[in-house]
């Protein structure tokens, strides 16, 4: 387990849970069109193993987290079904930042200020390791998909399209 010099809530949570992970820092380009695709390129890994963290708001106002590969999109109907809701919409970036404690482009599914219902795309289950934001732009964490599910109490469902 490699620890960054300055930890993030994500790395602290994984350490507290005793889960194995590696930290990968890279030079973030603020003009990058896609933070996730930038991470995949910088880390020299296929985009299908790098996952982005997206917040949705349900028709009841409740928030939830969807985790999907960076080269795909979140299927809102599938996400709603996975959560047992009629529909969901993308949460406003300011709301996502306030609720998670992270900035957009650096929102980790792990170590958020408040535990939210989390759904990880089922494509993760076929991979040995996946990469997710480590809690700031230019920092990713790699770990076993089962450890991500355990750390976030997530469910697996086909939510990417």
N, C-alpha and C positions, 0 to 999 in steps of 0.2 A: 504494500500500500504506500503510494507516494503522497505525501501531504504537501499542499502549497504552503509557502512561507506565511501568507496571510490567509487563514481559512475563511470559508464562507459558511452560511447556515447549512447549505447542502452537504459540504464535506464534514461539518461538525455532526450533522444528524447521522450520516453513514458511519462515522467513527463510533458514535454513541451506540449505534445498533450492532456494531461489530461486523459490518459487511465489507467485503473486499472491493476496492475501487482504485482506479488510477486517475490522476489529474493531468490534463493536457492543456497547456497554455499556448496561445498563438497570438500573433499581432493582428488585432482587429482593425479593419478598415471601415471607418464610419460612413463611407459612401457606398458600401456593399449593398447590392439590391436585395439580397437574401442572406440573413445572418446564418441560417442553417447550411445553405450551400457553401457559404464562405468557410464555415467550420469544416465541412467535409473536404474541401479543397486544401485548406491549410493543414489539416491532419492527415491528408493523403489516404482517406478511407472512402469507400463507396457511400453515396448519399443515402442509400437504403438502410445503413446502420446508424445514421445520425438522426436523432429524433428531436422534434420541436415540441415545445410546451405551449398549448393554447388554452385560454380560458373562455368558457361559454357561460351564458346566463340563460336560465330556464324560464319558462312561462310563469313560474311561481316566484321569479326574482332570485332564486338560489343559484350560486355559482358552482361550476365544476371544471375539472381539468381534463383535457384531451392530449394524449401524447402520440404523435404520428411521425412517420419518416419525413425528412425535410424535402424530399422530392415528390411528395404527394400532398393532397389537401385533406382537411378534416371534412368528412361527410356529416353535415349537421343532422340529417334525418337518422343516420345510423347512430350518432352520438346520443340523440334524444332517446332512441329506442334502448340503447345500452343503459341509460340512466332511468328508464321507466317514465320518461316525460313525453308530453305531446310534441313539444318543439323546443329547440334551443337556438340562440343566436350568439355570434361572437361578442364577447364582453368588450367594453370600451377600454382602450389601452390604459387610461388613467385609473380605472377601476382595477384592472389587472395588477398594476404596479402597487396600488394602495393595499389590496388584499393579500398579495403574495410577499411584499417586502422586497421585491426584485424589480429591476428596470426591464422594459421591453427589449428583447434581444438578448437578455441574460436571465430570463425567468426559468428557474429550475423547477422540475416537478417535486423535488426533494427539499425539505427544510423550509417550506413556506410558513408565513406567520400564522396561518390558520389552516388546519387540515381540511381539504375539500375532497368531495367524491372525485376519484380519478379513474380514467379509463385509458389503458394503453392499447394501441393497435395490435391486433393478434399477430401481425407479421413479426413482431419482436420475439415471439416464443420460438421461432425457428432459428434464431441467431445465437451465437456463442456469447457475444458481447455487443452492447449498444452504447452509443454516446448520447448524453443529454447535457444541457447547459449546467455548468457548475455553479451558477449563481451570479455571473457577471459576463459581460461581453468579452470574448477572447479567452474564455475558460470553459472547457468541457470536462465531463467526468465519464469514464467508461466503466461499465459494470455488467454483470450477468443480468439478463432480463428478469429472471426470477427474483433477484435482489432488489431491482427497481420496484417490482410489484409488491414485495414485502415491505420495503421502506415507505411506500405511499399508500399501502392497503388498497391497491388498485385492482380492477377487474380487467380481464383481457376481452376484447371484442373487435370485430372488423369495422373500424371507424374511419379508415382512410380510403380515399378514392383517387 
